[in-house]
Amino acid sequence: MGTSNYYKCGKCEETITASLIDITGMSSKVMAVKCNECKAIGDSTIEQHIDWNDETVILTPSCNECGSTNVVKWDKKCPKCEDKMSNIGIALLWD
């Protein structure tokens, strides 16, 4: 089961939703990314299981906001002020 969490910046109060680590659900694996184009943070699907025969497609991480593939693994820093963000609880449980 996959889990996405709420993160909040103690400095500027920015709040986002993203995975704590690379998370695998029943049919996909996601990674929290930061977009170098629009600075958005969010989960990007990086693997998709397409059938029950263990066939997996590897996907290029991309931004959910602008679609750019110019993304990096999120370092838990605030997209606005670069301060470290704190995990403040579970936002979503998914398969």
Buried (B, 14 or more C-beta within 10 A) or exposed (E): EBBBBBBBBEEBEBEBBBBEEBBBBEBBBBBBBBBEEEEBBBBBBBBEBEEEEEEBEEBEBBBBEEEBEEBEEBEBBBBEEEEEBEEEEEBEEBE
